[in-house]
Amino acid sequence: MTDLTQYIPQQSKTVSAIFAQYKKTAEAEPVRGYLGASIIGHPCERYLWYCFRQCCRPRFDGRMYRLLQTGDREEERFVNDLRMIGCEVHDCDQDGEQFAVSAFGGHFSGHMDGCALGIPEAPKTWHVLEFKTHNASSFRKLAKESVKASKPQHYAQMMIYMHLSGMKRALYLAKNKDTDDLHSERIRYDKTEAEQLMEKAHRIITISEPRNRISDRSDYYQCNWCDARQICWGGSNNEPALLVPSLSCRQCCHATPIIRESLDGKPWWHCEKQNAPISCDEICKNHLVLPGLIPFAESTDSGQDDAGNDFIEFTNKDGTTWKTGPAYGCYSSTELREIPASLLGNETMKTVKSLFGGIVTDYQEDILNRYPEHSSQTIWKGPANELLQAWSDAYAEKLVDLKPITQCTMLYYNAVELPGNRIVIAWPDEKVAEIREKGTN
């Protein structure tokens, strides 16, 4: 067979390093803390809700992040082009930042590329400016069909900018990246359409559950490349139960967006537990994940433990149940980002949680390293549901009365170290438990 690799261009180490750095830099940036005007025209309100609740983020490679930066850099050239033909252009505010518009307490926001006076087609009218770059195919479609038909999200973006700024016209200026050809189009403000978009934004911001999917089929073409596909439709059983890039108060049952305008212009939330405004910078111990973020199970109960800590009970499709929340014996939101969905309803795993309050983390000390089978004494091994009786028979004491020294919940087993150099091990998949002591067989 002929070796074809000699004919395939290989990416050099230099190029790979450059793209890797672009990816690293972009992904280190914080997730947007508001619903953006640039995406309000997206046809799927469920996707917009996930974006607002910080449940997904774009999955780009380094080349794409560099390409996006190239588009941003083109804005300066567009501004110079308009000034060159005599337009009065303002592309930043008095602080040197892009002009920002916002509504609903800052939870809906956007940044205009600028505004201009002296556009040749209407020199006495102020225009919102929107600059975009297109590949050749997209540019041809734009020139043929108009912005509204070919790029509805760009059209909606300008409609919001006009609505919130008070300007009644917008200029869409686009570049063909392949040929440097330009296309300009003036957009007229449509009050009805703008108000519908504002109502859409308000609906997404204030509702606490995901909106309906755009399709009832997971293989729908717009779902295939959606950044929210995993959390919307659910991942595999081996993937974490809560598929969010990071935890946020925006994903908590206790947090509600404050719609009234804030003094500092930032979007604030109200925490029911703290009874105070919060900025959602980091989660607290009371985090209780919104049920709508668990697509593979249905919430069937909720309540509080004896200490007043909340929990939500979920029922999987196979009928097994599990609980999440800060209540004792429940999976925390942090754990849900680590533990596979397939283990949540496992009876042995739930027993370990209820007995010892075991915690699942990304990295823990593996207790078995200190209690290896070859140098420890196996006191008992058998069905997990007989563990309590086995402990009582061996030590004449109740296992539940003991306070754990160390505990770990690994992918395939759980271990708890107890006073007296003793450990309990449970293998959820096998429904088997074991008691070991340090010593020699």
C-alpha positions as CSV (number, residue, x, y, z in Angstrom):
1,M,0.0,0.0,0.0
2,T,1.3,3.5,-0.9
3,D,2.2,5.7,2.0
4,L,0.2,8.9,1.5
5,T,1.5,10.8,4.5
6,Q,4.3,12.3,2.4
7,Y,1.6,14.2,0.4
8,I,-0.3,15.5,3.4
9,P,1.0,18.8,4.7
10,Q,1.8,18.5,8.4
11,Q,1.3,21.4,10.9
12,S,4.6,22.6,12.2
13,K,5.5,22.8,15.9
14,T,5.6,26.6,15.6
15,V,2.1,26.8,14.1
16,S,0.8,24.3,16.6
17,A,2.3,26.3,19.5
18,I,0.7,29.5,18.2
19,F,-2.7,28.0,17.9
20,A,-2.4,26.3,21.3
21,Q,-1.7,29.7,22.9
22,Y,-4.7,31.3,21.2
23,K,-6.9,28.6,22.6
24,K,-5.4,28.8,26.0
25,T,-5.8,32.5,26.2
26,A,-9.4,32.5,24.9
27,E,-10.5,29.8,27.2
28,A,-9.0,31.5,30.2
29,E,-11.3,34.5,29.8
30,P,-14.4,34.5,32.0
31,V,-17.8,33.4,30.6
32,R,-20.0,36.3,29.7
33,G,-22.2,37.3,32.6
34,Y,-25.2,38.5,30.6
35,L,-27.4,37.6,27.7
36,G,-25.8,39.2,24.6
37,A,-27.6,41.2,22.0
38,S,-25.3,39.6,19.5
39,I,-27.0,36.2,19.9
40,I,-30.6,37.2,20.7
41,G,-31.6,36.5,17.1
42,H,-30.6,32.8,17.6
43,P,-33.7,30.6,16.7
44,C,-33.4,28.3,19.8
45,E,-34.5,29.9,23.0
46,R,-33.3,26.9,24.9
47,Y,-29.7,27.5,23.7
48,L,-30.0,31.2,24.7
49,W,-31.2,30.2,28.2
50,Y,-28.2,27.9,28.6
51,C,-25.9,30.7,27.5
52,F,-27.4,33.1,30.0
53,R,-27.0,30.6,32.8
54,Q,-23.4,30.0,31.8
55,C,-24.0,26.3,31.0
56,C,-22.0,26.2,27.8
57,R,-19.3,28.0,25.9
58,P,-18.0,27.8,22.3
59,R,-15.7,24.9,21.5
60,F,-13.2,26.3,19.1
61,D,-9.7,25.4,18.1
62,G,-6.8,27.9,18.2
63,R,-7.1,28.7,14.5
64,M,-10.7,29.7,14.9
65,Y,-9.9,31.9,17.9
66,R,-7.3,33.6,15.8
67,L,-9.8,34.1,13.0
68,L,-12.3,35.7,15.3
69,Q,-9.6,38.1,16.5
70,T,-8.8,38.9,12.9
71,G,-12.5,39.9,12.4
72,D,-12.3,42.2,15.5
73,R,-9.2,43.9,14.1
74,E,-11.0,44.7,10.9
75,E,-13.3,47.1,12.8
76,E,-10.6,49.7,13.0
77,R,-10.2,49.6,9.3
78,F,-13.9,50.0,8.7
79,V,-13.9,53.1,11.0
80,N,-11.0,54.6,9.0
81,D,-12.8,53.8,5.8
82,L,-15.8,55.8,6.9
83,R,-13.8,58.7,8.2
84,M,-11.9,58.8,4.9
85,I,-15.1,59.5,3.0
86,G,-16.0,62.3,5.4
87,C,-18.2,60.6,8.0
88,E,-18.2,61.6,11.6
89,V,-17.5,58.3,13.4
90,H,-17.5,57.5,17.1
91,D,-16.2,54.1,17.9
92,C,-15.7,54.4,21.7
93,D,-17.0,56.3,24.7
94,Q,-15.2,58.8,26.9
95,D,-13.4,55.9,28.7
96,G,-12.1,54.4,25.5
97,E,-14.5,51.5,25.6
98,Q,-17.1,50.3,23.0
99,F,-20.5,51.9,23.4
100,A,-22.6,49.6,25.7
101,V,-26.3,49.3,25.7
102,S,-28.2,47.3,28.3
103,A,-31.6,46.5,29.7
104,F,-33.3,44.4,32.5
105,G,-30.8,45.4,35.2
106,G,-27.8,44.7,32.9
107,H,-28.7,41.1,32.3
108,F,-29.3,41.9,28.6
109,S,-26.4,43.8,27.1
110,G,-24.4,44.5,23.9
111,H,-21.6,46.6,22.6
112,M,-22.0,48.6,19.4
113,D,-19.1,48.9,16.9
114,G,-19.9,52.6,16.8
115,C,-22.2,55.3,15.5
116,A,-21.8,57.6,12.6
117,L,-23.2,60.8,10.9
118,G,-22.7,61.7,7.3
119,I,-23.4,58.3,5.7
120,P,-23.7,59.3,1.9
121,E,-27.2,57.8,1.5
122,A,-28.5,59.8,4.5
123,P,-25.9,62.3,5.7
124,K,-28.1,64.0,8.3
125,T,-29.1,60.8,10.1
126,W,-27.2,59.1,12.9
127,H,-26.6,55.4,12.2
128,V,-25.7,52.5,14.5
129,L,-22.6,50.8,13.0
130,E,-22.2,47.1,12.7
131,F,-19.1,45.6,11.0
132,K,-18.7,42.0,9.9
133,T,-16.4,39.9,7.8
134,H,-17.7,37.0,5.6
135,N,-16.2,34.2,3.6
136,A,-17.0,34.3,-0.1
137,S,-20.0,32.1,0.0
138,S,-21.6,34.0,2.9
139,F,-20.8,37.3,1.2
140,R,-22.6,36.3,-2.0
141,K,-25.6,35.2,0.0
142,L,-25.6,38.5,1.9
143,A,-25.4,40.6,-1.3
144,K,-28.2,38.6,-2.9
145,E,-30.7,38.2,0.0
146,S,-30.0,41.1,2.4
147,V,-28.9,41.0,6.0
148,K,-32.3,40.1,7.4
149,A,-32.7,37.0,5.3
150,S,-29.1,35.8,5.2
151,K,-27.9,36.8,8.7
152,P,-30.9,37.1,11.0
153,Q,-28.8,37.3,14.1
154,H,-26.9,40.3,12.8
155,Y,-30.2,41.9,11.9
156,A,-31.6,41.3,15.4
157,Q,-28.4,42.6,16.9
158,M,-28.8,45.9,15.1
159,M,-32.5,46.1,15.9
160,I,-31.7,45.9,19.6
161,Y,-28.9,48.5,19.3
162,M,-31.3,50.9,17.6
163,H,-34.0,50.2,20.2
164,L,-31.8,50.8,23.2
165,S,-29.8,53.7,21.8
166,G,-32.7,55.7,20.3
167,M,-31.2,55.8,16.8
168,K,-33.6,54.8,13.9
169,R,-31.1,53.6,11.3
170,A,-28.2,51.3,11.2
171,L,-25.4,50.8,8.7
172,Y,-24.2,47.2,8.1
173,L,-20.8,47.2,6.5
174,A,-19.4,43.8,5.5
175,K,-16.2,42.6,3.9
176,N,-15.5,39.6,1.7
177,K,-12.4,38.1,3.4
178,D,-11.3,36.4,0.1
179,T,-11.5,39.4,-2.2
180,D,-11.7,42.5,0.1
181,D,-15.0,43.5,-1.6
182,L,-17.4,45.5,0.5
183,H,-21.1,45.5,1.0
184,S,-23.1,48.1,2.8
185,E,-26.8,48.0,3.8
186,R,-28.9,50.5,5.7
187,I,-31.4,49.0,8.1
188,R,-34.6,50.8,9.2
189,Y,-35.7,50.5,12.9
190,D,-38.8,48.3,13.3
191,K,-40.5,49.0,16.6
192,T,-42.6,45.9,16.6
193,E,-39.7,43.6,15.8
194,A,-37.5,45.2,18.4
195,E,-40.1,44.9,21.1
196,Q,-40.6,41.2,20.3
197,L,-36.9,40.7,20.7
198,M,-36.9,42.5,24.0
199,E,-39.8,40.3,25.2
200,K,-37.8,37.3,24.1
201,A,-34.8,38.5,26.1
202,H,-36.9,39.2,29.2
203,R,-38.5,35.7,28.9
204,I,-35.1,34.0,28.8
205,I,-33.7,36.0,31.7
206,T,-36.6,35.5,34.1
207,I,-37.6,31.9,33.5
208,S,-35.9,29.3,35.8
209,E,-36.3,26.3,33.5
210,P,-34.9,25.7,30.0
211,R,-37.1,26.7,27.1
212,N,-38.4,24.1,24.7
213,R,-35.9,22.6,22.3
214,I,-35.9,23.8,18.7
215,S,-36.5,20.2,17.6
216,D,-37.6,16.9,19.2
217,R,-34.7,15.1,17.4
218,S,-31.2,15.1,18.8
219,D,-29.8,14.7,15.2
220,Y,-31.5,17.9,14.0
221,Y,-28.9,19.8,12.0
222,Q,-28.9,22.8,14.3
223,C,-28.5,20.6,17.3
224,N,-25.5,18.7,15.8
225,W,-23.1,21.7,16.0
226,C,-24.7,23.5,19.0
227,D,-22.4,24.3,21.9
228,A,-25.2,23.3,24.4
229,R,-25.8,19.9,22.8
230,Q,-24.4,17.9,25.6
231,I,-26.3,19.5,28.5
232,C,-29.4,19.8,26.4
233,W,-29.7,16.2,25.3
234,G,-27.5,14.6,27.9
235,G,-24.1,13.0,27.6
236,S,-23.1,9.3,27.8
237,N,-23.4,7.4,31.0
238,N,-19.7,7.7,31.6
239,E,-19.7,11.5,31.4
240,P,-20.3,13.7,34.4
241,A,-23.9,14.2,35.4
242,L,-23.7,18.0,35.3
243,L,-22.2,19.0,32.0
244,V,-21.4,22.7,32.7
245,P,-18.0,24.3,32.0
246,S,-18.0,25.8,35.6
247,L,-20.4,26.2,38.5
248,S,-22.2,29.5,38.9
249,C,-24.9,30.9,41.1
250,R,-26.8,31.3,37.8
251,Q,-27.4,27.6,37.9
252,C,-28.7,27.6,41.5
253,C,-32.4,27.3,42.6
254,H,-31.8,30.1,45.2
255,A,-30.6,32.8,42.7
256,T,-32.9,35.1,40.8
257,P,-31.8,37.9,38.5
258,I,-32.6,41.4,39.8
259,I,-34.3,43.2,36.9
260,R,-34.3,46.7,38.2
261,E,-31.3,48.9,37.2
262,S,-28.4,48.8,39.5
263,L,-26.3,51.8,40.6
264,D,-23.1,50.4,39.2
265,G,-24.7,49.1,36.0
266,K,-23.6,45.5,36.6
267,P,-26.0,42.6,36.5
268,W,-26.9,41.5,40.1
269,W,-28.8,38.5,41.4
270,H,-30.8,37.9,44.6
271,C,-29.8,35.0,46.8
272,E,-32.8,33.5,48.7
273,K,-30.5,31.9,51.2
274,Q,-28.4,35.0,51.9
275,N,-31.4,37.3,51.4
276,A,-29.1,39.7,49.7
277,P,-27.8,40.8,46.3
278,I,-24.9,38.7,44.9
279,S,-22.6,39.1,41.9
280,C,-22.4,35.4,41.2
281,D,-18.6,35.4,41.3
282,E,-18.4,32.1,43.2
283,I,-20.8,29.6,44.5
284,C,-21.5,28.9,48.2
285,K,-22.2,25.7,50.2
286,N,-25.9,26.1,49.7
287,H,-25.7,25.6,45.9
288,L,-28.8,23.7,44.7
289,V,-28.6,22.9,41.0
290,L,-31.6,23.8,38.8
291,P,-33.5,20.6,37.9
292,G,-33.6,21.6,34.3
293,L,-29.8,21.1,34.0
294,I,-30.2,17.3,34.6
295,P,-31.7,16.1,31.2
296,F,-31.5,12.3,31.9
297,A,-33.6,12.3,35.1
298,E,-36.8,13.9,36.4
299,S,-37.1,15.8,39.7
300,T,-39.7,13.9,41.8
301,D,-39.3,15.3,45.3
302,S,-37.6,18.1,47.3
303,G,-37.2,19.1,50.9
304,Q,-34.8,19.8,53.8
305,D,-32.8,17.6,56.2
306,D,-33.0,18.0,60.0
307,A,-30.4,20.8,59.8
308,G,-32.4,22.8,57.3
309,N,-30.3,22.0,54.3
310,D,-32.1,21.6,51.0
311,F,-32.2,18.7,48.6
312,I,-33.9,17.7,45.4
313,E,-34.6,14.0,44.6
314,F,-34.3,12.8,41.0
315,T,-35.6,9.6,39.4
316,N,-33.7,8.1,36.5
317,K,-35.5,6.4,33.6
318,D,-34.8,3.0,35.1
319,G,-36.6,4.0,38.3
320,T,-33.6,4.5,40.5
321,T,-33.4,7.6,42.6
322,W,-30.7,9.9,44.0
323,K,-30.5,13.3,45.7
324,T,-28.5,16.4,45.2
325,G,-28.0,19.5,47.4
326,P,-26.2,20.5,50.5
327,A,-28.3,18.2,52.7
328,Y,-26.4,15.3,54.3
329,G,-25.9,12.3,52.2
330,C,-26.7,14.1,48.9
331,Y,-24.5,14.7,46.0
332,S,-23.3,18.4,45.9
333,S,-23.3,20.3,42.7
334,T,-19.4,20.1,42.6
335,E,-19.7,16.3,42.8
336,L,-22.2,16.2,39.9
337,R,-19.5,17.7,37.7
338,E,-17.2,14.8,38.5
339,I,-19.2,11.6,39.0
340,P,-20.6,9.7,36.0
341,A,-24.3,9.8,35.6
342,S,-24.5,6.0,35.6
343,L,-23.4,5.9,39.2
344,L,-25.8,8.3,40.7
345,G,-28.6,5.8,41.3
346,N,-26.3,3.0,42.5
347,E,-27.4,1.7,45.9
348,T,-23.9,1.1,47.2
349,M,-22.8,4.6,46.3
350,K,-25.9,6.0,48.0
351,T,-25.2,3.9,51.1
352,V,-21.6,5.3,51.4
353,K,-23.0,8.9,51.0
354,S,-25.7,8.4,53.6
355,L,-23.4,6.7,56.1
356,F,-20.3,8.8,55.8
357,G,-21.2,11.8,53.7
358,G,-18.5,10.8,51.2
359,I,-17.4,13.5,48.8
360,V,-16.5,13.0,45.1
361,T,-13.8,15.3,43.9
362,D,-11.6,15.5,40.8
363,Y,-8.5,14.4,42.8
364,Q,-8.3,12.7,46.2
365,E,-5.8,10.6,48.0
366,D,-6.5,7.0,47.2
367,I,-6.9,5.4,50.7
368,L,-6.3,1.9,49.2
369,N,-2.7,2.9,48.7
370,R,-2.3,2.8,52.4
371,Y,-4.4,-0.4,52.9
372,P,-3.2,-2.7,50.0
373,E,-4.7,-6.1,50.0
374,H,-1.4,-7.9,50.3
375,S,-0.4,-6.2,53.5
376,S,-3.8,-5.7,55.1
377,Q,-6.1,-8.1,56.9
378,T,-9.5,-8.7,55.3
379,I,-12.0,-8.9,58.1
380,W,-15.1,-9.4,56.0
381,K,-16.1,-9.2,52.3
382,G,-19.6,-9.7,51.0
383,P,-22.9,-8.2,49.8
384,A,-23.0,-4.4,50.4
385,N,-26.4,-4.5,52.0
386,E,-24.9,-6.7,54.8
387,L,-22.1,-4.3,55.7
388,L,-23.7,-2.8,58.8
389,Q,-24.3,-6.2,60.4
390,A,-20.8,-7.4,59.4
391,W,-19.2,-4.4,61.2
392,S,-21.4,-5.0,64.2
393,D,-20.4,-8.7,64.4
394,A,-16.7,-8.0,64.0
395,Y,-16.4,-5.1,66.4
396,A,-19.5,-5.0,68.6
397,E,-20.2,-1.4,67.7
398,K,-22.3,0.5,65.2
399,L,-20.6,1.7,62.1
400,V,-22.9,4.7,61.8
401,D,-21.7,6.0,65.2
402,L,-18.1,6.4,64.0
403,K,-16.7,9.5,62.6
404,P,-14.6,9.0,59.4
405,I,-10.9,10.0,59.4
406,T,-10.5,10.1,55.6
407,Q,-12.8,9.3,52.7
408,C,-12.5,9.1,49.0
409,T,-15.0,8.3,46.2
410,M,-13.1,7.0,43.2
411,L,-14.5,6.0,39.8
412,Y,-15.0,2.3,40.5
413,Y,-15.0,2.1,44.3
414,N,-15.5,4.1,47.5
415,A,-13.3,3.9,50.7
416,V,-13.7,5.3,54.2
417,E,-10.9,5.2,56.8
418,L,-12.1,4.8,60.4
419,P,-10.5,4.9,63.8
420,G,-8.4,1.9,64.7
421,N,-6.6,1.6,61.3
422,R,-9.8,0.2,59.7
423,I,-11.3,0.9,56.3
424,V,-14.6,0.1,54.6
425,I,-14.5,-0.4,50.8
426,A,-17.5,-0.5,48.5
427,W,-17.6,-1.4,44.8
428,P,-20.9,0.0,43.4
429,D,-20.8,-1.9,40.1
430,E,-20.4,-5.2,41.9
431,K,-22.6,-4.4,45.0
432,V,-19.9,-5.7,47.2
433,A,-18.3,-4.2,50.3
434,E,-15.2,-5.1,52.4
435,I,-13.7,-4.4,55.8
436,R,-9.9,-4.2,56.1
437,E,-7.5,-3.6,58.9
438,K,-3.8,-2.7,58.7
439,G,-1.7,-5.8,59.5
440,T,-0.3,-8.9,57.9
441,N,-2.4,-11.7,56.4
